[in-house]
Amino acid sequence: MLSALLCITRKNPSPAPLWLVATLFALAALFVLLDAQFIAVLQVLVYAGAIMVLFLFVIMAAEPGTGRTD
């Protein structure tokens, strides 16, 4: 719960996806506790893996203040 709160309250967009990854791993741990290991593995592979790489790429590509003004 704390990592989800930290994800939405960060002013800098760069660390927010990392907190979202922590939230997704915590959700996968809950799936393991519920004896749903397959869903936990899918959670980590699909969300924490592929989608978060896409989010980080978009944030790095669209981050304001890094463009050249020559």
Secondary structure, DSSP 8 states (H G I E B T S, - for coil): -HHHHHHHH-SSTTTHHHHHHHHHHHHHHHHHHTT-HHHHHHIIIIIIIIIHHHHHHHHHHH-TT-S---
